Structure formats: C-alpha cells, structure tokens
Amino acid sequence: NPNQSLSYQYHFKRSETWIIVSGKGTVTLEGKDFSVKGGDVINILPEQRHRVRTSDDVLIFIEVQRGSYFGEDDIVRIEDSYGRC
C-alpha cells in the first residue's frame, strides 16, 4: 500500500530475492537507500539488514526465500511500524 514499509530486519538462516513487479519505492540494505521500480531485482544475503518502503504508489513485489529454515523466529526486527520489535 502507498507510504507503508516492512520492518527493518535480518535473518540468520535464509537469503531473499525481491523482484519488483510494479510501482516505485525505496529499499534499505545495510543502512543505504536505493530507489526501486518495476523490473528491478534485489538480492539479500543472510544477516543483511533490509527493508522496503513504498512511495505514493502501490508497490508489488515477489519475495523468493532460500535457505535451511523459514520460521518466524528467524526474523530479527530492528525497527517496525507495527509494534512487533
């Protein structure tokens, strides 16, 4: 949804690839911000801190997870707009 974000987080046991399908936003990776748009691909390694924020557009992306474990207890949230830290 417009002007929303995922938590700033990292994982120990999985990597992720985000494929931006449509819309515009900002990806934060290890404290650095990058503008993204449809067609962009972001690769996130284990223990890399990451987040995606939308702009005024709806941002649609596909998240592909790879690794040995995908449980919710492998999410370390650093910042979260929804009180899950």
C-alpha positions, 0 to 999 in steps of 0.5 A, spaced: 500 500 500 502 507 498 507 510 504 507 503 508 514 499 509 516 492 512 520 492 518 527 493 518 530 486 519 535 480 518 535 473 518 540 468 520 538 462 516 535 464 509 537 469 503 531 473 499 530 475 492 525 481 491 523 482 484 519 488 483 513 487 479 510 494 479 510 501 482 516 505 485 519 505 492 525 505 496 529 499 499 534 499 505 540 494 505 545 495 510 543 502 512 543 505 504 537 507 500 536 505 493 530 507 489 526 501 486 521 500 480 518 495 476 523 490 473 528 491 478 531 485 482 534 485 489 538 480 492 539 479 500 544 475 503 543 472 510 544 477 516 543 483 511 539 488 514 533 490 509 527 493 508 522 496 503 518 502 503 513 504 498 512 511 495 505 514 493 504 508 489 502 501 490 508 497 490 508 489 488 513 485 489 515 477 489 519 475 495 523 468 493 526 465 500 532 460 500 535 457 505 535 451 511 529 454 515 523 459 514 520 460 521 518 466 524 523 466 529 528 467 524 526 474 523 530 479 527 526 486 527 530 492 528 525 497 527 517 496 525 511 500 524 507 495 527 509 494 534 512 487 533 520 489 535 
